[in-house]
Amino acid sequence: MARPLLLHPAAKPLLFMLCLTPLAWLVWGAASDRLGANPAEALIRSLGDWTLRALCLTLAVTPLRVISGQPALARLRRMLGLFSFFYACLHLLAYSWLDMGLDAGDIARDISKRPFILIGFCAWLLMLPLAATSFNRAVKALGAKRWQLLHRAVYLLSLVALTHFIWMRSGKNNFGEPAIYAALLSILLGWRVWRHLQAKIQGLRKTQ
């Protein structure tokens, strides 16, 4: 049953709508004054949270595809990655607008003064080339090997994004949620390291 569902033409539109649901909820919450005592902070942080969640889902696609034996899962990875960038852009925009009043000078000074803001901005910069080259034409233009090498930067990106999240939450003495994301990313990245080592060992055995 899973294979036909993943290959169904409605699979991508359904995922698209699901990925937009958090934004719709936040817009509704802001319009109906349901974001708490500090709606600006709630909006900025929620958009950042959904950026990290979408990034984790993107990294989870390959392990789930291999473990479940469902190659059709791979067709959902690009959309999840682009939604991660989409929410990151909204996160940056909300911070720039609601916190800094879109004042470029204030934004630059804040980035230079607060390390966790600098780390977050670096994460967004790392996302830019990945989002810009996520299309088929970019794969053809770069070549498959160069494209794959570039997109391995997502592993560094995930660590930088996690650092930004931990640093920001630690300022409020909130360590529980960062620990959950740290554990999840450790599993997702550790699985890849394990697979790489397995491939290396098998390659050495074949040459003996």
N, C-alpha and C positions, 0 to 999 in steps of 0.2 A: 504493500500500500504506500510506503513512504516514497519510493522512487517515482511513481506517477504523480504524486502530489507535488514533489519538488520540481518536476519537469512541466507541471501544468502552467499554461500561460498566465493564470491568475496569481501564481506564486510571488512574482516580483511586485506587482501592484499591491498585493496584500502586505508584503514586507514594507513597501514604501509608506503605506498608510499607518502601519504599526510604528514605524520609526518617527512619524510625524505626531503621534499621539502625545508624547511628553510635551512637545511645543504647544499643542492645542490646549493641554491641561494648564500649562503655565500662563498662556494668554488669557484663558478663562479665569484663572485665579487672580491675575492682575486686574482684569476688567471688573471682577466682582469683589475686589478687595479681600481676597482669601489667602494672601501670602504672608500673613502675620504682621507683627509690629514694624518690621523693616522689610517691606516688599522688594526694595532695590537689591538688598543683600541676598534675599531669598532667591530672587530671579537670577542674579549673577552666579550664585553657588549651585543652583539647580542645573543651569546650563552647563557648568563645568562638570558636575556629576554625570550628566548624560553624555558628555564628551568621552569621559573615561569608561563609562559602561559600553558605549558603542565601540570603543577601541578594544575593549576586552572581548566583546562578541566577535569582532573582526578576527582577532587572534585565535578565537576558539573554533573558527570554521574548519581549519585544516586538521587539528586533532580529532574533531568530531567526524569529519569526512573519512579519515583513515580508520578510526576505531569502529565506526558504524558501517563502513563499506559502502557509503553513499556518495559517489563522486559528484552527483548533482548539487550537493551543498555548496560546491565551489562557485556556482553561478550567483550566489547570494553575497559573496565576500566583498565584491567591489562596491555594492550599494551600501553595505554596513560601514565600509571604510570612508566612503564619501559622506555619509551621515555623521560620522565622527568628526570629520573636518567641518561640516555644516554647523554642528553644535559648538565646535571650538570657535568658529567665526562669530557666532551669536554670543558666546561667552565673552570674547574679547570686545565685541561691540557694546554689550551691556555694561561691562566694566568701564570702557572708554566714555560712554554716554552718561550712565547713571552715577558713576563714582567721580569721573574726571571732567564731565561736562564737555567732552570732545575737544578739550584744550590740549593740543599736541605738546606744548611745552610742559604742562603739568604731567601728562602721561609719561614723557621721556624722563622727567625728574623722579617720578614714582617708580619707574622701572629700575632706575639706577640706585635708588635708595633702598628698595625692598627686594631682597634676594628671591623670595618666593614668586614675586611678580616677574622678575627677570627670567626665572626658570620656566614659568608658564609661557612667557613670550617666546622663549627659545623652542619650546614644544610646538607652538603654533608655526614657527618658522620651519621646523623640521617637517611639518605636515604639508607645507606649500608644494614642494616638488613632488611629493607622493600623490597629492590630489591632482596636480597639473598633468601628471603622466599616467593617470589611471585608465586612460582610454586606449582602444585598440590601435589607433594611429600612432600613439606614443610608443607602444610596444614595437611596432614595425619600424619606426624612426630610430629608436635606440638599439634595437636588436634584443632578442630574448635574454641573452646573458647579461647585458648591461642593465636592462630593465629589472631583472631579478636582483642584481647586485644593489641597485638603487633602492628598491623596495624592501630590502633587508634592513634599511634604516628604521623601519617600523619597530624593530626590537629596541633600538636606542630610544626612539620616540616614546615607547611605552614606559621605559624607565624614567625618562625626564618628566613625563606627565605624572607618573606616580610620585616622584620627588616633589613636584609642585603641590600635588594634592596632600601629601603627608605634611609638608611644611606649613601649608595653609591651615589644615585641621589642628595641627599641634599648637598653633597659636591660641586655640580655644580649648586646649587640653582634651581634645577628642582623638583618641588613639584606636578606638575599637573599629571604626569603619576603615581607616587606612590599613589596619592589620588584615582586614578581609581582602581588600584589593591587592595588598602585597602578597598574600598567600595565593590568590587566584593567578596573578601574573607570574609568580614563581612556578606554579604548576604548568602554565601555558608555555613559558619560555624553557623551563626545565625539560618538558617533554620534547621540545625541539633539539635541545642539546643531547638528550638521550638517544634520539633517532639518528642524529649526526654521528655520534660515537658508535652506534650500532653499525651504520653504513661503513664507517672507517674500518671497524674490526672485520666485517665481512669481506671488505676489499682486500685487507691484508691476508686473510685466510685463502682467498682465491689465488693470490700471487705466490703462496708458499708451495 
